Amino acid sequence: MKVSVEKLPTSEAVLNVDVTWDEMQKASDKAYRKLVKQVDIQGFRRGKAPRAILERRVGKEYIYQEGLDDLISEAYRNALKENDLTPITQPKLDAPVFEMGQDYHFSLTVPIITPVKLPDYKSMHFDREEATVTSEEVEKEIESFQNRLAEWESVDRPVEYNDRIKADLKLTSGDQQISDLKDNTFEITNERHGLFSGMDEYLIGMKAGESKSFTTTIPEDYSNEKLAGKEANYEVTVNTVEAKQVPELDDEFAKKVSDDQFDNMEDLRKAVSDNILERKKRTINEELRETAMKAIIDQTEFSIHPVLIDEEVAEMEHQFGHMLEQQHLNMAQYLKMVNKTPEEYRQELRPEAEDRIKRQLVQEQIANEENITVEPSEIEALFNAYEQIGQPLPQTEDQIRSLMLSFRREKTLSRLIELTTDPDPDAENEEEEAAEDAAVANAEAAALASETEATDSSAEETAAATPLPGDQTTETVE
């Protein structure tokens, strides 16, 4: 067969194939040997009927068509391999009806992933921010530990900021009743946002058993547009007033808050400072990665077939649907809530889907140019790392492939930072320990990447509404 491949600027490849009649005959012989084993013909054992008999049974043209189908599949597979083409979806076949004794021509048009044209990323340079920790930051974290261990005691005095009260609260706006809370708990703060913004200043000075009526204005940016900017009328009765009693910052506190890891406040402060520094370094490194990737993507030439974006949109929709299921909703209910059609929703996803495709293509191209690979031993180490932290992963083909892709991208980003950024001056010289830490970190990133990539924005919204361990959530309505 004579095969020519033309790559189009539309991120498609056209395969033109010419087959001689002699090749058609040879292909039909192979088809006969395959078909004769599949068809029962009276008087012959399966696989032993002469070709002429089989032709009378199934038709001569049918055997030639079977041979031609095999030639088309063979030409397609070989063309992909020899021309290093990565198809996105099934090809479109243009195959006219063949004529006996005549040479044959057919063509295949297939959407492909077109390698991107990267800028000279090795010549780029990105400055690394220095990570420092102040004593104020350490004390603020120590204070958060104090608050977690704080106890509340009833007091017989007027309400002050940072107290906690239990109160009956009725909130109306015009003729509409918004809230009617009984013995609800509030921490008194001058930084309240949301529906009850502006309420606290009126509660200062009240005592248990006292009632008060007052009026505020609901913030203009409140999520409920029907209430935003409206007058809010309060009727409040304070039932109890409680003051926060925080533990002393002494050696007993250090032992208690650290589960006996540290014997004194000096050691606790040192550990807190080290933890803050490590968090800052991770943040700086993540921001460096993002800055470098964005700069490279902005200067990269792309040719992206729309089908690739369609598939990413479908994947994003699928993962969001899975998240909705965990909240006992389905996509139809969600779309009704936000008043959108499925097509409007998918259209809104396209810009983000395209950005993700660009990022993946750039990372893949850099990985190829830097010869970044993932060894089976590294994948095994990732599975072992998760086993050790009590979160074993199923060792299925899909999971292994997902880990390999994600881990390769992690290694690519690390390599990119090495090439474009000065080394971290505070980095430890103990390479073995650093390698182990990186392996565990990359294990987590690799295992979770496929779950989090398509739901970043949704995850942020969920996290914002989810109390963290140790947080004290006392306000029941916001």
C-alpha positions in Angstrom: 0.0 0.0 0.0 1.1 3.5 -0.7 0.2 5.8 2.2 0.7 9.6 2.4 -0.1 11.7 5.5 -1.0 15.4 5.3 -1.2 17.3 8.6 -3.7 20.2 8.4 -3.6 23.4 10.3 -6.9 22.5 11.8 -5.2 19.8 14.0 -6.3 17.0 11.8 -4.4 14.5 9.7 -5.5 13.2 6.3 -4.3 9.7 5.4 -4.5 8.9 1.6 -4.1 5.2 0.8 -3.7 3.6 -2.6 -4.1 -0.2 -2.8 -3.3 -2.2 -5.9 -5.6 -5.0 -7.1 -3.0 -7.5 -6.3 -3.0 -6.4 -2.7 -6.8 -6.5 -2.7 -6.7 -10.2 -3.8 -4.1 -11.1 -1.1 -6.3 -9.4 1.5 -9.3 -11.3 0.3 -7.4 -14.6 0.6 -6.7 -13.7 4.3 -10.4 -12.8 4.7 -11.4 -16.1 3.2 -9.2 -18.1 5.7 -10.7 -16.1 8.6 -14.3 -16.4 7.4 -14.3 -20.1 6.5 -13.5 -20.8 10.2 -16.6 -18.9 11.3 -19.3 -20.1 8.9 -21.0 -23.5 9.1 -21.4 -25.0 5.6 -23.3 -28.3 5.2 -21.1 -31.2 4.0 -17.8 -29.6 5.2 -16.1 -29.4 8.5 -15.7 -25.8 9.7 -12.7 -24.3 8.1 -12.5 -26.8 5.3 -15.0 -25.5 2.7 -13.4 -24.4 -0.6 -13.4 -20.7 -1.4 -15.9 -21.1 -4.2 -18.4 -22.7 -1.9 -17.9 -19.9 0.7 -18.4 -17.3 -2.0 -21.7 -18.8 -3.0 -22.7 -18.8 0.6 -21.7 -15.2 1.7 -21.0 -13.5 -1.6 -17.8 -12.9 -3.4 -17.9 -9.1 -2.8 -18.4 -9.7 0.9 -15.1 -11.6 1.2 -13.3 -8.8 -0.7 -15.0 -6.2 1.5 -13.8 -8.1 4.6 -10.2 -8.0 3.2 -10.5 -4.3 2.4 -11.7 -3.6 6.0 -8.6 -5.3 7.3 -6.4 -3.3 4.9 -8.0 0.0 6.1 -7.4 -0.9 9.8 -3.8 -2.0 9.0 -3.1 1.2 7.1 -4.6 3.3 9.9 -2.6 1.6 12.7 0.7 1.8 10.7 0.2 5.4 9.7 -0.4 6.4 13.4 2.7 4.6 14.5 5.1 5.6 11.7 4.0 9.3 11.8 3.8 9.6 15.6 0.1 10.7 15.5 -2.1 10.7 18.6 -5.7 10.5 17.6 -8.4 12.2 19.7 -11.3 10.3 18.4 -12.3 7.8 15.7 -11.4 8.8 12.1 -13.8 9.8 9.4 -13.5 7.3 6.5 -14.0 8.2 2.9 -14.1 4.8 1.1 -16.0 4.5 -2.2 -17.4 1.2 -3.5 -14.6 -0.9 -4.9 -14.7 -2.4 -8.4 -13.5 -5.9 -9.2 -10.1 -5.9 -10.9 -9.4 -2.2 -10.2 -6.9 -0.5 -7.9 -8.5 1.2 -5.0 -8.1 4.5 -3.1 -9.5 5.6 0.2 -8.8 8.3 2.8 -9.1 8.8 6.5 -9.4 12.1 8.3 -8.6 12.0 12.0 -8.5 14.7 14.7 -5.0 14.6 16.3 -3.1 16.1 19.1 -0.8 18.6 17.5 2.5 19.1 19.5 2.8 22.6 20.8 5.6 25.0 19.8 7.2 26.0 23.0 9.2 29.2 23.6 12.8 29.0 24.8 11.8 28.3 28.3 15.3 27.4 29.4 16.3 31.0 29.0 13.5 32.2 31.2 14.2 33.2 34.8 11.8 33.6 37.7 12.8 35.0 41.1 12.2 33.0 44.2 10.7 35.0 47.1 12.6 34.6 50.4 10.6 32.8 53.1 10.8 34.5 56.5 8.8 34.1 59.7 8.1 36.9 62.2 7.5 36.6 65.9 4.0 38.1 65.4 3.1 35.2 63.1 4.3 32.7 65.6 2.4 34.3 68.4 -0.8 34.5 66.3 -0.6 30.7 65.7 0.1 30.1 69.4 -3.0 32.2 70.1 -5.1 30.0 67.8 -3.9 27.0 69.9 -5.1 28.9 73.0 -8.5 29.5 71.5 -8.9 25.9 70.6 -8.3 25.0 74.3 -10.4 27.8 75.6 -13.3 27.2 77.9 -16.4 29.4 78.3 -17.7 30.5 81.7 -20.9 32.3 82.5 -20.3 35.9 83.8 -22.6 38.4 85.5 -21.7 41.5 83.6 -22.6 43.4 80.3 -21.6 41.9 77.0 -18.2 42.7 75.6 -16.4 41.9 72.3 -15.1 38.4 72.2 -17.8 37.2 74.6 -20.2 34.5 73.7 -24.0 34.8 74.2 -27.0 32.7 73.8 -30.0 34.8 72.6 -33.4 34.7 71.1 -33.3 36.7 67.9 -36.1 37.6 65.6 -35.1 39.3 62.3 -37.5 40.9 59.8 -37.3 43.1 56.8 -40.5 44.9 56.0 -43.3 42.4 56.3 -40.9 39.4 55.7 -39.6 37.4 58.6 -36.1 36.2 57.9 -35.0 34.5 61.2 -36.7 33.4 64.4 -33.9 31.9 66.5 -34.3 30.5 70.0 -31.3 30.3 72.4 -28.9 30.6 69.5 -25.2 31.0 70.2 -23.2 33.9 68.8 -19.6 35.0 69.4 -19.5 38.8 69.6 -17.1 40.2 67.1 -16.5 43.5 65.2 -15.6 41.6 62.0 -18.9 39.9 61.3 -19.9 39.6 57.6 -23.1 38.4 55.9 -26.7 38.7 57.0 -26.0 39.7 60.6 -23.4 42.3 59.8 -23.7 45.3 62.0 -25.6 43.5 64.8 -22.8 43.1 67.3 -22.3 46.8 68.2 -25.9 46.9 69.4 -25.4 43.9 71.7 -22.4 45.4 73.5 -23.5 46.5 77.1 -26.5 44.2 77.3 -26.9 41.9 80.2 -28.5 38.4 80.6 -32.3 38.9 80.7 -32.3 42.2 78.8 -34.1 42.7 75.5 -33.5 45.3 72.7 -34.9 46.3 69.4 -32.8 48.0 66.7 -32.4 48.4 62.9 -29.4 47.8 60.6 -28.9 47.5 56.9 -28.2 44.2 55.2 -25.0 44.4 53.2 -25.3 45.3 49.5 -23.2 42.3 48.6 -25.4 39.8 50.5 -25.9 36.7 48.4 -29.7 36.9 48.5 -30.4 39.8 46.1 -34.0 40.2 47.4 -32.6 41.1 50.8 -29.3 42.9 49.9 -29.4 46.5 50.9 -32.7 46.3 52.8 -33.4 47.5 56.4 -33.1 44.7 58.9 -35.2 45.0 62.1 -34.0 43.1 65.2 -35.7 41.9 68.4 -33.1 40.4 70.7 -33.2 38.9 74.2 -29.9 37.9 75.7 -30.2 34.7 77.8 -26.7 34.1 78.9 -23.3 35.9 78.7 -20.1 33.8 78.6 -16.4 34.9 78.7 -13.6 33.0 77.1 -11.0 31.7 79.5 -7.8 30.8 77.6 -5.0 28.7 79.2 -1.8 30.3 80.4 1.2 30.1 78.0 3.3 27.8 80.2 5.1 24.5 80.0 1.8 22.6 80.7 0.2 24.4 77.8 3.1 23.4 75.5 2.8 19.8 76.5 -1.0 19.7 76.2 -1.2 21.4 72.8 1.6 19.2 71.3 0.5 15.9 72.9 3.7 15.8 75.0 6.0 16.3 72.0 7.4 19.5 73.6 8.2 20.2 77.2 8.3 24.0 77.2 7.1 27.1 75.3 10.5 27.7 73.7 10.5 24.3 71.9 6.8 24.8 71.0 7.5 28.3 69.5 10.5 26.8 67.5 8.4 24.1 66.1 5.6 26.5 65.2 8.1 28.8 63.5 9.5 25.8 61.5 6.0 24.7 60.4 5.1 28.2 59.3 8.4 28.5 57.4 7.8 25.1 55.7 4.2 26.2 54.7 5.5 29.4 53.2 8.2 27.6 51.2 5.6 25.2 49.8 3.4 28.2 48.9 6.3 30.0 47.3 7.2 26.9 45.3 3.6 26.4 44.2 3.4 30.1 43.1 6.7 29.7 41.2 5.3 26.7 39.4 2.2 28.6 38.5 4.1 31.7 37.4 6.5 29.7 35.2 3.7 27.7 33.6 1.6 30.7 32.9 4.5 32.5 31.3 5.3 29.6 29.1 1.7 28.9 28.1 1.3 32.6 27.2 4.2 32.3 24.8 3.4 28.9 23.3 1.8 28.3 19.9 -1.2 26.0 20.0 -3.3 24.2 17.5 -6.1 22.6 19.5 -8.9 20.6 17.8 -12.4 21.5 19.3 -13.0 17.8 20.0 -10.2 17.9 22.6 -12.0 20.7 24.4 -15.3 18.9 24.1 -13.9 15.9 25.8 -12.4 18.0 28.6 -15.8 19.8 29.1 -17.5 16.4 29.3 -15.0 15.2 31.9 -15.4 18.4 34.0 -19.2 17.9 33.8 -18.9 14.3 34.9 -16.8 15.1 37.9 -19.0 18.0 38.9 -22.0 15.7 38.6 -20.2 13.2 40.9 -19.7 16.0 43.5 -23.4 16.9 43.2 -24.3 13.3 43.9 -22.4 13.5 47.2 -24.7 16.4 48.1 -27.8 14.4 47.1 -28.3 16.4 43.9 -28.2 15.7 40.2 -27.2 17.8 37.3 -30.8 18.5 36.2 -31.6 19.8 39.7 -28.5 22.0 39.8 -29.2 23.5 36.4 -32.7 24.3 37.5 -31.4 26.0 40.6 -29.0 28.2 38.6 -31.5 28.7 35.7 -29.2 27.4 33.0 -29.6 25.0 30.1 -27.1 22.1 29.7 -25.7 23.9 26.7 -25.3 27.2 28.5 -23.5 25.3 31.4 -21.1 23.5 29.0 -20.4 26.8 27.1 -19.3 28.4 30.4 -16.9 25.5 31.0 -15.1 25.8 27.7 -12.6 28.6 28.6 -11.5 26.7 31.6 -11.4 23.5 29.7 -9.2 25.1 27.0 -6.9 26.4 29.7 -6.5 22.9 31.1 -5.8 21.4 27.8 -3.1 24.0 27.1 -1.5 23.3 30.4 -1.5 19.5 29.8 -0.1 19.9 26.3 2.7 22.2 27.5 3.6 19.9 30.4 3.7 16.9 28.0 5.9 18.7 25.5 8.4 19.8 28.2 8.4 16.3 29.6 9.3 14.9 26.1 12.0 17.5 25.6 13.5 16.9 29.0 13.2 13.1 28.6 11.3 12.8 31.8 10.1 9.3 32.5 8.4 7.4 35.4 9.9 4.0 36.3 7.8 1.1 37.6 9.8 1.2 40.9 8.7 4.8 41.4 5.0 3.9 40.9 5.5 1.0 43.4 6.9 3.5 45.8 3.9 5.7 45.4 1.6 2.8 46.2 3.7 1.9 49.2 3.6 5.5 50.4 -0.1 5.5 50.4 -0.2 2.1 52.1 2.0 3.5 54.9 -0.4 6.5 55.6 -3.4 4.2 55.7 -4.9 5.1 52.4 -4.1 2.2 50.1 -5.0 2.7 46.4 -6.4 0.0 44.1 -3.6 -1.2 41.8 -5.8 -1.3 38.7 -4.5 -0.4 35.2 -6.5 2.9 35.3 -5.0 3.8 38.7 -1.5 3.0 37.6 -1.9 5.0 34.4 -3.3 7.9 36.3 -0.4 7.9 38.8 2.1 7.7 36.0 0.6 10.7 34.1 0.3 12.8 37.2 3.7 11.8 38.6 5.3 12.6 35.3 3.7 16.1 35.3 4.9 16.6 38.9 8.4 15.7 37.9 8.1 18.0 34.9 7.1 21.0 37.0 10.0 20.3 39.4 12.4 20.1 36.5 11.0 23.4 35.1 11.7 25.1 38.4 15.2 23.8 38.5 15.8 25.2 35.0 14.2 28.6 35.5 14.8 29.5 39.2 17.8 29.9 41.5 18.0 27.1 44.1 16.4 27.5 47.4 19.2 28.9 49.6 17.7 27.2 52.7 17.3 23.8 51.0 18.7 20.9 53.0 21.8 19.2 51.6 20.6 15.7 52.7 19.5 14.5 49.3 18.2 11.2 50.5 15.8 12.7 53.0 14.7 15.3 50.5 14.0 12.7 47.9 11.9 10.7 50.3 9.9 13.8 51.2 9.4 14.6 47.6 8.3 11.1 46.8 5.5 11.2 49.5 4.5 14.7 48.4 4.4 13.6 44.8 2.5 10.5 45.7 -0.3 12.6 47.2 -0.3 15.0 44.3 -0.3 12.3 41.7 -3.0 10.3 43.3 -5.3 13.3 43.9 -4.6 15.2 40.7 -7.2 13.5 38.5 -9.8 14.1 41.2 -9.1 17.7 42.0 -8.1 19.2 38.6 -11.6 19.3 37.2 -13.2 20.6 40.5 -10.9 23.2 41.8 -13.4 26.0 41.9 -16.1 23.8 43.4 -13.7 22.4 46.0 -12.9 25.9 47.1 -16.6 26.7 47.6 -17.0 23.5 49.5 -14.0 24.1 51.7 -15.2 27.6 52.5 -18.4 26.1 54.0 -16.7 23.3 55.9 -15.4 23.9 59.4 -11.9 22.7 59.9 -10.9 20.4 62.8 -10.6 22.5 66.0 -12.7 25.4 64.6 -15.4 26.6 66.9 -18.6 27.2 64.9 -21.1 28.9 67.2 -23.1 31.0 64.8 -25.8 28.8 63.3 -27.2 31.2 60.7 -25.2 33.6 58.4 
